[in-house]
Amino acid sequence: MRILFAFALVTLVVGCGPKPDPRIAYQPYSDAQKAKLLAQVNALQGAKKQCVNNYLSEYQQKVKAHCQDAGYAQNIRGKCQHIAKHALHTEVLQMAYNQCNQ
């Protein structure tokens, strides 16, 4: 019992528990809203454009790592790569744009 308590305490202190799911929740966008956002993102240049690209790449890497840790893509063809690819949606792009276009 002492060993179990010690393990639980170490897990709590070190933070070895499950990590929160990094996926950004889907939000509905009209076709016009999607087109406007895409035009805004495509108009970015230089450091702002690179910032968006980095945001999207890092987001996909976080989703893939979480998927691999949690193991929820075992029965999906393409496994966690498939999950990470399809995790990109308009709300993710909106958040990247908001962060990088300040």
C-alpha positions in Angstrom: 0.0 0.0 0.0 2.9 2.4 0.8 4.4 1.7 -2.6 1.1 2.4 -4.4 0.8 5.7 -2.5 4.4 6.7 -3.3 3.8 5.9 -7.0 0.6 8.0 -7.0 2.4 10.9 -5.3 5.3 10.8 -7.7 2.9 10.7 -10.6 1.0 13.7 -9.3 4.1 15.7 -8.5 6.0 14.8 -11.8 2.9 15.2 -13.9 3.0 11.8 -15.6 -0.8 11.7 -15.9 -2.6 11.9 -19.2 -1.9 15.0 -21.1 -4.9 17.0 -22.3 -6.1 16.5 -25.9 -4.6 19.4 -27.9 -7.2 19.2 -30.7 -9.1 22.4 -31.3 -12.8 22.0 -31.4 -14.5 22.3 -34.8 -16.6 25.4 -35.3 -19.1 25.9 -38.1 -18.1 28.4 -40.8 -20.1 29.4 -43.9 -18.5 29.1 -47.3 -18.1 32.9 -47.4 -16.4 32.9 -44.0 -14.0 30.1 -45.1 -13.2 31.9 -48.4 -12.5 35.2 -46.6 -10.2 33.6 -44.1 -8.3 31.7 -46.7 -7.8 34.9 -48.7 -6.6 36.6 -45.6 -4.1 33.8 -44.8 -3.0 33.6 -48.4 -2.3 37.4 -48.4 0.2 37.1 -45.5 3.8 37.4 -46.4 7.2 37.0 -44.8 7.3 36.3 -41.0 3.5 36.3 -40.6 3.1 33.6 -43.3 5.9 31.6 -41.8 4.2 32.0 -38.4 1.0 30.5 -39.7 2.9 27.6 -41.4 4.8 26.9 -38.1 1.6 27.1 -36.1 -0.2 24.5 -38.3 2.9 22.2 -38.4 3.3 22.3 -34.6 -0.4 21.8 -34.1 -0.3 18.6 -36.2 2.8 17.4 -34.4 1.0 17.9 -31.0 -2.1 16.1 -32.2 0.0 13.2 -33.6 2.0 12.9 -30.4 -1.2 12.9 -28.3 -2.7 10.3 -30.5 0.3 8.0 -30.2 0.4 8.4 -26.4 -3.4 7.8 -26.0 -3.5 5.0 -28.7 -6.9 6.0 -30.1 -6.0 5.4 -33.8 -5.1 1.7 -33.6 -7.9 0.6 -36.0 -7.6 3.5 -38.5 -5.6 3.1 -41.7 -2.8 5.6 -41.5 -3.0 5.6 -37.7 -2.1 8.8 -36.0 -0.8 10.4 -39.2 -4.4 10.2 -40.5 -5.7 11.8 -37.3 -3.2 14.6 -37.5 -3.9 15.3 -41.1 -7.6 15.6 -40.6 -7.2 17.7 -37.4 -6.7 20.7 -39.6 -9.9 22.6 -40.1 -11.1 26.2 -40.4 -11.1 27.0 -36.7 -7.4 25.9 -36.5 -6.6 28.2 -39.4 -8.5 31.0 -37.7 -6.5 30.6 -34.5 -3.2 30.5 -36.4 -4.2 33.7 -38.3 -5.3 35.5 -35.1 -2.0 34.6 -33.4 0.2 35.5 -36.3 -1.5 38.6 -37.6 -1.1 40.8 -34.6 
